[in-house]
Amino acid sequence: MAVLVYYGSQIANTTTDHFILIKTEGILLKTLCDLLHRVYPTYEVYTTGINDLLIRMHTWLGFPIFNEMVEHASHGRLHEIIKKRRLYLRNKTFPFKQFSCSPTDDQELNRLATSLRETSNFTEISTRLHDTVFLRRTWIQQMNNDPGLERGVATTFFHKFPIYNTRLDLLHRDYEVVMRDIYGHVPDVVATLTLYAPTIIYYAFLNSIDLPDNENDDCLKALYILPSLIKKFSPRCHQQTIEYLYIETDNLNLNGALVQRRSLTTCPSLVATNCGGRRTFFVAVDDFALHTASTNISQAMQRLFEVYYVLDLVYDAAMKDLFGLLEYLMNMKPAANLGVIKLAATLNDCLKNPPKNFSQIFSTFTATSTTTATIPADIQGTCLFSNLLA
């Protein structure tokens, strides 16, 4: 693919034959789209991300055609192709009812945004948001079906309603409406992580999976473990390490953590500052770092989940299986990965029928936070993955 880009851009910058030029540019554009598709499987990439690729291509190859594409910005052919592919995949993957806001609805949204900026009474704010849940839902669905949207759904939403920038918990009401509409119940990430964390830690101990040292939050330990567990059950999956979901800095340098996060993913994820053992959690989405007011990782994960579902955003491919497991455990929808289904079944079976000395192993592992602890002799080899996957 890189060879196609190189020769395509070289021909596009040297040939004088108009037909060959048009044909070559078409091949080059298709190849660039395919490159973006590797990183953004549903083409959830917008002007900034596309231009970043073009600038990197120009730096690598030195051909002016990439700079010309950047100059056309959102009106360039590459951007138009990406928009069309994104819309096609959305309609193909989510063939739901098409939503649209009337001019009257747009005016109502503008009035709502203005009134929320002008009032500081939280009770009044909460009431207005409650009365307009379905209006905002319709507007978000319309944005998700708009191929001409330039800044992305999250950026547009948080610019229009900046109250959510400081009160991310206000999304919870919208989340409840969305979940009841789609699934008939409201999935609870906090309860799910709290319930399954001991079982996840138990299997990590039996399979010598490392945990962060000096960590007391079992839910955070479980999240560190899950990527490795998923890989054991599904070796060929695209699951990556926890850094694609959660990054922590041991000082108050939030910007440094955000830069590290952007080098890994452009999808919503969690960032935390840790000062003297006290964590402050943020949901990082687009260029925003939204304070969650959460006291632990499970509450922060709940806020992240709400951002994804209220704004109808797409998971990073590197974390798709982890989110799929959580959705499966919360009875939302069947997992696409067979390995994830097997892992979920194993965890559920352990909850229903706890193995012998489960409490002893769990307490030993949580006390040591290391894989050097010794498994009691009477249960060694009784519950390893070779048996679980048989």
MODA-V27414 format. One line per field, one symbol per residue. psi: psi as a letter, one per 30 degrees, with the letter a starting at -180 (. if undefined). A space follows every 10 residues. Layout:
# MODA-V27414
psi->???
This chain:
# MODA-V27414
psi->eeeeeeeeee effflfjeee eeeeeeeeee eeeeeeeeei fghikaeeee eeeeeeeeee fgkfeeeeee efbfgleeee eeeeeeeeee eeeihlkkkk kleeeeeeee eeeeeeffkg jeeeeeeeee fgefeeeeee eeefgjfgke fleeeeefee ifefefifff feeeeeeeee eeffljkjee eeeeefeeee eefeefghkl lklhkfjeee eeeeeeeeee eefifglgka lfffekkkkg agieeeeeee effelglkak kkkjjhfjkk kkjjkbgkjj kfgkfleeee eeeeeeeeee ghlklkffge eeeeeeeefg helkkfkeee eeeeeeeeee eeiklkgeee eeeeefeehl gflkkkefgk gfhlfeeef.
